[in-house]
Amino acid sequence: MYFNYYYVVSKITYIFTNNRKNNFLNDTIQAKEFYYGLPSIDSKLNNIKVIEFSNKTNLNTKFINLFDEFLRRFVSLPFYTSKLLNIENIRILKSTDHLIIVPESSALSALSMLLFLKKKYNIKVSIFAMGLYSKKIRYPIFKNLHYLLIKILLIYSDHIFFLGKGELQKAKNIHKKFINKFYYFPFSIDTEFWKFINYELTKKNEIIFVGNDGNRNFDLLIDIASKLKDFKFIFVSKSPIVKEINLNNVKIISGEWGSNEVSDIDLKSIYQKARMCILPLKESSQPSGQSVALQSMSLGIPVLISDTEGFWDKENFIHEHNILFCNNSIDDWVESIERYFNDLSLLSKVSKNGQDLVKNKFNLNIFNEKLQEFLD
């Protein structure tokens, strides 16, 4: 889908951590959701630049690295300034009209450049936050500095897009003065890529887990597989904890998004072997498991997920209607899997309703149209 412009938004720049720039430049993107609207912006009407983390720099980074390390370790914020701060990136930002940053680690790492460039060059700044207000503060003595740095980031930003309603509410409670900059922007997927292919659930006999982020509850995952020895599991993850699993009923596929080990096409094929997708999560206000859940649902695979504070939208996702929720205890997980796996009538209903929900409310066309409103 390409946008129709009535006027030209001439210069748009994206900042990502990694794994996107080459795919965009070489036109090798498969599923488009992790590019946050980038493939849908018409390059004929816009001068589009992509900046990513890099170890190449023309600056003396010794002091910058110490600065970053201090902020990461003691202030509990993901600063990687040395991976973005260089003369080439400064030149790009000086000529940018609208800057889109994904996620907050990229935004915080770009903060030093924003401090000097934002007002002088009138750059519009939009940030996709995925845990900005969910960081565990290791040292309470630095709590005020932690939130002060976030406040500075908010001052130099125009829009903060939250993928989950839980974290959005937390942000509103902490930084009330910036509520007019906060928006709920639900993560959406490329439903054309993750397209449902009609198949019978009875022909699928495996349970899939996908993910690497720190909010996945890997210990609980292992306990689940250990207790349910009669069930077959596929775990797609590069987590060191997962790699050490030695269970006959678990097949481990090493992979993470953006790696060469498992492409989106590969992952789609793996998904389609499963009757059910499980996502045990740690309790957090940060949304986790969002992309995997939506991909699975779009493919017609029912999702069983932890009911956490950070679940992104409890209004549209309804237990035993289009998704399955579970409390975070091993007994609840074991009982739920045993009960739901063979309830084909319920699974079929959840599968159909899940597909409809993703198609109607969480597809990438809706996401792109919403982003366009902010670009305009």
C-alpha positions in Angstrom: 0.0 0.0 0.0 1.4 3.4 -0.9 0.1 6.7 0.4 -1.3 9.4 -1.8 0.1 12.7 -0.9 -1.4 16.1 -1.6 1.9 17.7 -0.8 5.4 16.4 -0.4 6.9 15.4 3.0 10.3 15.8 1.5 12.7 14.3 4.1 11.9 11.4 6.4 14.6 9.6 8.5 14.2 6.4 10.5 16.5 5.4 13.3 16.6 1.7 14.2 19.0 -0.4 16.3 19.9 -2.9 13.5 18.8 -5.5 10.9 16.7 -3.2 8.7 18.7 -0.8 6.6 20.2 -3.3 4.2 16.9 -5.1 3.7 15.2 -1.7 2.9 17.9 -0.6 0.5 18.2 -4.0 -1.2 14.4 -4.5 -1.3 14.7 -7.8 0.6 12.0 -7.2 3.2 9.7 -10.2 3.8 7.2 -9.5 6.6 6.9 -5.7 7.0 5.7 -5.2 10.5 9.1 -4.6 12.1 9.8 -1.7 9.8 7.1 0.6 11.4 5.7 2.0 8.2 8.9 2.5 6.3 8.1 0.2 3.3 4.8 2.0 2.8 6.2 5.5 2.4 6.5 6.3 -1.3 10.2 6.8 -2.0 9.3 8.7 -5.2 7.6 11.4 -3.1 10.1 11.5 -0.2 13.7 11.6 0.4 14.0 8.6 2.9 17.1 7.9 5.0 17.7 5.0 7.4 20.2 5.3 10.3 21.2 2.2 12.3 23.5 1.4 15.2 27.1 1.1 14.0 30.5 0.6 15.5 32.1 2.9 12.9 32.7 6.4 14.1 34.8 9.4 13.3 34.7 10.6 16.9 36.8 9.9 20.0 34.4 7.4 21.7 36.4 6.6 24.9 34.5 9.2 27.0 31.2 8.5 25.2 31.5 4.8 26.0 32.1 5.5 29.7 29.1 7.8 29.7 26.9 5.2 28.1 28.1 2.5 30.4 27.4 4.6 33.5 23.8 5.3 32.3 23.1 1.7 31.4 24.5 0.3 34.6 23.5 2.8 37.2 20.6 4.8 35.7 19.1 1.7 34.1 18.5 3.3 30.7 19.7 1.8 27.3 22.1 4.5 26.1 24.3 3.5 23.2 25.3 7.0 22.1 28.6 5.9 20.5 26.7 3.7 18.0 24.8 6.7 16.6 26.8 9.8 17.2 28.9 10.6 14.1 29.3 13.4 11.6 27.4 11.6 8.8 24.3 11.0 11.0 24.4 14.6 12.2 24.4 15.8 8.5 21.4 13.5 7.8 19.4 14.8 10.8 20.2 18.5 10.0 18.2 18.0 6.7 15.4 15.9 8.2 11.8 17.1 8.4 10.4 14.1 10.3 12.4 11.7 12.4 10.9 8.4 13.4 12.8 6.4 16.1 12.4 2.8 17.0 12.6 1.9 19.9 13.5 3.9 23.0 17.0 2.6 23.1 17.6 4.3 19.7 15.9 7.5 21.0 18.0 7.7 24.1 21.1 7.0 22.1 20.2 9.8 19.7 19.3 12.2 22.6 22.7 14.0 22.4 22.1 14.9 18.8 18.5 15.9 19.4 19.6 18.4 22.1 21.7 20.3 19.5 19.6 19.8 16.4 15.9 19.6 17.3 15.1 23.3 17.8 17.6 24.8 15.5 16.5 22.6 12.5 12.8 22.2 13.5 12.8 18.4 13.3 9.6 16.7 14.1 10.4 13.7 16.3 8.2 10.6 16.8 9.3 7.7 19.0 7.9 4.1 19.2 8.4 3.1 22.9 8.5 -0.5 23.9 9.4 -0.5 27.5 10.5 3.1 28.2 8.5 3.0 31.5 9.2 -0.6 32.3 12.9 -0.6 33.1 13.8 -2.2 36.4 15.7 0.5 38.3 18.7 -1.3 39.9 19.8 1.6 42.2 17.0 3.6 43.8 19.5 6.4 44.5 19.4 7.1 40.7 15.7 6.9 40.4 15.2 10.7 40.0 18.0 10.9 37.3 16.3 7.9 35.5 13.1 9.8 35.1 14.8 13.1 34.5 16.5 11.7 31.4 13.2 10.3 30.2 11.7 13.8 30.8 14.4 15.4 28.7 13.7 12.9 25.9 10.0 13.9 26.1 10.8 17.6 25.9 12.7 17.0 22.7 10.0 14.8 21.1 6.7 15.5 19.5 5.0 12.1 19.7 5.6 9.1 21.9 3.8 6.0 20.5 3.0 3.2 23.0 2.3 -0.2 21.7 0.5 -1.3 24.9 -2.2 0.5 26.9 -0.6 -0.7 30.2 2.6 1.2 29.6 0.7 4.2 28.2 -1.2 4.5 31.4 2.0 4.2 33.5 3.6 7.0 31.4 0.5 9.2 32.0 0.8 8.6 35.8 4.5 9.5 35.9 4.8 12.4 33.5 1.3 14.0 33.5 2.6 17.2 31.8 3.3 15.3 28.6 0.0 13.5 28.2 -0.7 15.5 25.0 2.4 13.8 23.4 1.4 10.3 24.4 -0.6 8.0 22.0 -1.7 4.4 22.0 -0.4 3.0 18.7 -1.2 -0.7 18.5 1.5 -2.9 16.9 0.1 -4.4 13.8 1.4 -7.1 11.4 1.6 -7.8 7.7 -1.5 -9.9 7.3 -0.8 -10.4 3.6 2.4 -12.2 4.6 1.1 -14.0 7.7 -2.0 -15.1 5.7 -4.2 -17.9 6.9 -4.0 -21.1 4.9 -7.0 -23.3 5.5 -5.9 -26.4 7.4 -7.4 -28.7 10.0 -6.2 -28.3 13.6 -6.5 -32.1 14.0 -3.6 -32.6 11.6 -1.3 -30.5 13.8 0.1 -32.1 16.9 2.8 -29.7 18.1 2.9 -26.6 20.4 5.2 -23.7 19.4 7.0 -21.1 21.4 8.8 -18.2 19.8 10.9 -15.4 21.4 14.0 -14.1 22.9 13.2 -10.9 24.9 13.8 -10.6 28.6 10.1 -10.7 29.5 9.7 -14.2 28.2 9.5 -16.6 31.2 12.0 -19.2 30.1 12.1 -21.0 33.5 8.3 -21.5 33.4 8.5 -22.6 29.8 11.0 -25.3 30.6 8.8 -26.4 33.6 5.8 -26.7 31.3 7.7 -28.9 28.8 9.1 -31.0 31.6 5.6 -31.6 33.1 3.9 -32.4 29.7 6.1 -35.1 28.4 3.4 -36.5 26.1 3.2 -33.2 24.2 5.5 -32.2 21.4 7.0 -28.7 21.5 8.9 -26.5 19.1 11.0 -23.7 20.7 12.3 -21.0 18.3 14.8 -19.0 20.4 18.4 -18.1 20.8 18.1 -17.8 24.6 21.0 -19.6 26.4 18.5 -21.1 28.8 16.5 -22.6 25.9 19.7 -23.9 24.2 20.5 -25.9 27.3 17.2 -27.8 27.4 17.6 -31.6 27.0 14.1 -32.9 26.7 13.0 -35.6 24.2 9.7 -33.8 23.6 11.3 -30.5 22.7 12.7 -29.5 19.3 14.9 -26.4 19.6 15.4 -24.1 16.6 18.0 -21.4 17.2 16.8 -18.1 15.8 15.8 -14.5 16.4 14.3 -11.8 14.3 16.8 -10.3 11.8 19.2 -13.2 11.9 20.1 -15.4 9.0 19.2 -18.6 10.9 15.4 -18.3 10.6 13.9 -16.0 8.0 10.3 -14.8 8.1 9.5 -17.4 5.4 11.1 -20.1 7.5 9.2 -19.0 10.6 5.9 -19.0 8.8 6.5 -22.6 7.8 7.4 -23.6 11.3 4.3 -21.9 12.7 2.1 -23.9 10.4 3.1 -27.2 12.0 1.6 -26.1 15.3 -1.9 -26.6 16.8 -1.3 -24.0 19.5 1.2 -21.2 20.4 2.2 -20.7 24.0 3.7 -17.5 25.4 4.6 -17.7 29.1 5.7 -14.2 30.2 7.1 -12.4 33.3 4.9 -9.9 35.0 5.6 -6.5 33.6 3.9 -3.3 32.4 5.8 -3.7 29.1 4.0 -5.4 26.2 5.7 -8.7 25.3 4.8 -11.5 22.9 2.9 -9.0 20.8 4.3 -9.8 17.4 4.3 -13.6 17.9 0.8 -13.6 19.2 -0.5 -11.6 16.2 1.4 -13.6 13.7 0.1 -16.8 15.1 -3.5 -15.6 15.3 -3.3 -14.3 11.7 -2.2 -17.8 10.6 -5.1 -19.3 12.5 -3.0 -20.7 15.4 -4.7 -20.2 18.8 -2.6 -18.4 21.3 -2.3 -19.2 25.1 -0.5 -16.3 26.8 0.2 -15.1 30.3 -2.3 -12.5 31.7 0.1 -9.7 32.6 -0.3 -6.0 33.4 1.5 -5.2 30.2 -0.8 -7.1 27.9 -1.4 -4.5 25.2 -5.2 -4.5 24.8 -7.6 -6.3 27.1 -10.6 -4.7 25.6 -10.3 -6.4 22.2 -8.7 -9.6 23.2 -11.2 -11.8 25.0 -10.5 -15.0 26.9 -11.8 -18.2 25.1 -13.2 -16.0 22.3 -10.2 -14.9 20.3 -7.3 -15.7 22.7 -6.6 -17.9 25.7 -5.2 -16.3 28.9 -3.4 -18.1 31.7 -2.2 -17.2 35.2 1.5 -17.5 35.8 1.8 -20.7 37.7 3.0 -24.0 36.5 -0.2 -25.8 37.6 -2.4 -23.3 35.7 -0.3 -23.7 32.5 -0.2 -27.5 32.6 -4.0 -27.6 33.3 -4.7 -25.1 30.5 -2.7 -26.9 27.9 -4.1 -30.3 28.7 -7.6 -28.8 28.6 -7.4 -26.7 25.5 -5.2 -28.8 23.3 -7.8 -31.4 22.7 -10.8 -29.1 22.8 -11.0 -28.8 19.0 -14.3 -27.1 19.0 -13.0 -24.3 21.3 -9.7 -24.0 19.4 -11.5 -23.7 16.1 -13.7 -20.9 17.5 -10.6 -19.1 18.9 -8.7 -19.6 15.7 -11.5 -18.1 13.5 -12.2 -15.1 15.9 -8.4 -14.5 16.3 -8.0 -14.2 12.6 -10.9 -11.8 12.3 -9.6 -9.6 15.1 -6.1 -9.3 13.6 -7.4 -8.7 10.1 -9.9 -6.0 11.2 -8.0 -4.1 13.9 -4.3 -5.1 13.9 -3.3 -5.2 10.2 -0.5 -3.2 8.8 -2.7 -1.1 6.5 -4.4 0.4 9.5 -1.1 1.0 11.2 0.3 2.8 8.1 -2.7 5.0 7.7 -2.5 6.1 11.3 1.2 6.9 10.9 0.4 8.9 7.8 -1.7 11.2 9.9 1.3 12.2 12.0 3.5 12.6 8.9 0.9 14.9 7.4 
